[in-house]
Every structure is written in C-alpha cells, then in structure tokens.
Amino acid sequence: MDRKLLSKFFHYNLPRDMEQCIELFAIFGGYDEPIDTDQSIESLIHKHILIPFETLRENLLLPLNDDPLYINLLHAIAVGDRRQGSAYRRARIGKERGNEAFNFLRDSHFLSLERSREMPLIRTHPKQRFKKEIEHHRISHKFRFISPFLRFWFAFVEPFTRSIREGNTAPFYDRFHADFNAFVGFTFEELSDLYIREILAVEFASDILDSGSYWNREVEIDLFTETMEGDIWVGECKWTNHKVNKKEFHKLEEKCTKLSVIPDKIFLFTKRGFSNELNSLKDKRLYRFCAEDLEILARQP
C-alpha cells in the first residue's frame, strides 16, 4: 500500500472520520475524481461508477483488450484468497499460462506480487516421506492489486457487466451489501501493515526487514513483521461492528505456537475497539489500535 495514495484520498475528499475514510478508500482509492463524502456509499457508487460505467470500463480495461483470460484472473484474485494456485484454479488456467498473464498484468500496472515467507520442506534424508497432504502442498505467493479501486471493480462491478448494461443494478447491489464489510477488511489489513512500517517502526526505533501477511499450509497471520534487530511482531485485524475480545488474542497466540514463534510484540487492530476484558489484559507485548489511530497515515508523509 502506498501511503501517498491514502494521503491524497484523505485530503482530496475530507471524510468525517477514519472509519468512513477506510470504507470509501476501499472503493475509491486510486479513483481520480473527488467524491462528496456527505452522500451515502450507494449514491457515490451510482454517480461515479454505475452512471459512467461504459466510459469508465473502456478506459480501465483498455490495456486488456477485453481479453477474458485477464478479466477472469483479475476477478479470481479480487474475490479469492489471492494465492497464485487458487487464483489460477478459479480462473481455470494452468500455471504456465497464469504466470504469463500475471507478468502482463504486472507490467500493465494492475497487480504486484507478495512473496511467501514459508520455508520449503526439510528432509532429514532424500527418501523421507511426509503425509500426502504435506507432500502435495506447494508454496504459493499472493497477488495484490495496485489500487483499491481496481480490486473493487473486479470484485463487484465487472462480474455484473451484462446486468448493469441492461439497467438492472439489483444483482450488483445484492452482492455489494452481502460482501462489502468483509471486503473492506483486507484494505484495513493493508493500512495496518502500513501503520506498522511507517509509524510503529519509527516509535520503536526499529528497522524493518520484512513486513506483510504470513501464510503456510496450516496458519495464516494478518500481520507478520521481522526487524533487522531480530524481533518478530505479529498482529491481527478485525473489521467488525462488535468489540474484539480476549479470545482473538489467544487465537493469535495459538497460531504463533504452531509456527514455533515467540513474538516480541503483538498488535491488534480493530474497527470499533476492544472488550473490557481485553482492555484490562496485562501483557507488555500487547498493543491495541482502532481505526482512528490510523489517521496519522493520512497526513502528508
């Protein structure tokens, strides 16, 4: 995530608070026109996306030549877990063709690659065999869209091209209302990682070696940061309307145990705050943040 993209959006549109900013940024981050943040999200989508749909789509998809291979792959990434293997399966293309498509989409400024930090299997001798599910597991990198607007388009808009052209926007809005809250969660995760790299690393006087999500065959952690000093910071992000409780903290601890990792710092990021039980938890490694704490990212870097 580019901090300048968020800062430009914030100063261009002046949302009333960071919760609204994050929700609108998940749709319009990277969209070049100003939006009226006093209007409802549905009104903004209608005005800026559905009414100018044909012109917007033509300009957006111009580098793709309306090729279904690229469009299907972008949709698969936008609605899936972003892993190479699952995206190729969802788009029904093989690895070789998928890699060629990704290279084109990267060069065309649609996608970037987030590399896996999972270590390959270590065999104590050449003929050692593991369980079938372990033997068949393949390390997979993940794709990222260059901007939130591109991800939103291929997750929610492009799949309903036909009905939108026919003037029937109900299928689009049905999908939007069903899935949008979960969709925003990934944008919140990206901004939380940005907060770690740009703000917390400075506060803790640490140099970041690597930062992002972590995933392997068994475990996925939203935020996993390695510092040049040898520390490991982990974190989880919850974009939900209820307060996060102590159970989420213990789930994260369990994930770390599976990885044989003892984190030096634990970060919890939430939309609406924390339960009294979690707020009263005494653990010097634990740091709690809500959406409003991320406003510092929106200031000019």
C-alpha positions, 0 to 999 in steps of 0.5 A: 500500500502506498501511503501517498495514495491514502494521503491524497484520498484523505485530503482530496475528499475530507471524510468525517472520520477514519472509519468512513475514510477506510470504507470509501478508500476501499472503493475509491482509492486510486479513483481520480475524481473527488467524491462528496463524502456527505452522500451515502456509499450507494449514491457515490457508487451510482454517480461515479461508477454505475452512471459512467460505467461504459466510459469508465470500463473502456478506459480501465480495461483498455490495456486488456483488450477485453481479453477474458483470460485477464478479466477472469484472473483479475476477478479470481484474485479480487474475490479469492484468497489471492494465492497464485494456485487458487487464483489460477484454479478459479480462473481455470488456467494452468500455471504456465499460462497464469504466470504469463498473464500475471507478468502482463498484468504486472507490467500493465500496472494492475497487480504486484506480487507478495512473496511467501515467507514459508520455508520449503520442506526439510528432509532429514534424508532424500527418501523421507516421506511426509503425509500426502497432504504435506507432500502435495502442498506447494508454496504459493505467493499472493497477488495484490492489486495496485489500487483499491479501486481496481480490486473493487471493480473486479470484485463487484462491478465487472462480474455484473457487466451484462446486468448493469448494461441492461439497467438492472443494478439489483444483482450488483447491489445484492452482492455489494451489501452481502460482501462489502464489510468483509471486503473492506477488511483486507484494505484495513489489513493493508493500512495496518501493515502500513501503520506498522512500517511507517509509524510503529517502526519509527516509535520503536526505533526499529528497522524493518526487514520484512513486513506483510501477511504470513501464510503456510499450509496450516496458519495464516497471520494478518500481520507478520513483521521481522526487524533487522534487530531480530524481533518478530511482531505479529498482529491481527485485524478485525473489521467488525461492528462488535468489540474484539475480545480476549479470545482473538488474542489467544487465537493469535497466540495459538497460531504463533505456537504452531509456527514455533514463534515467540513474538516480541510484540503483538498488535491488534487492530480493530474497527470499533475497539476492544472488550473490557476484558481485553482492555484490562489484559496485562501483557507488555507485548500487547498493543491495541489500535482502532481505526482512528489511530490510523489517521496519522497515515493520512497526513502528508508523509 
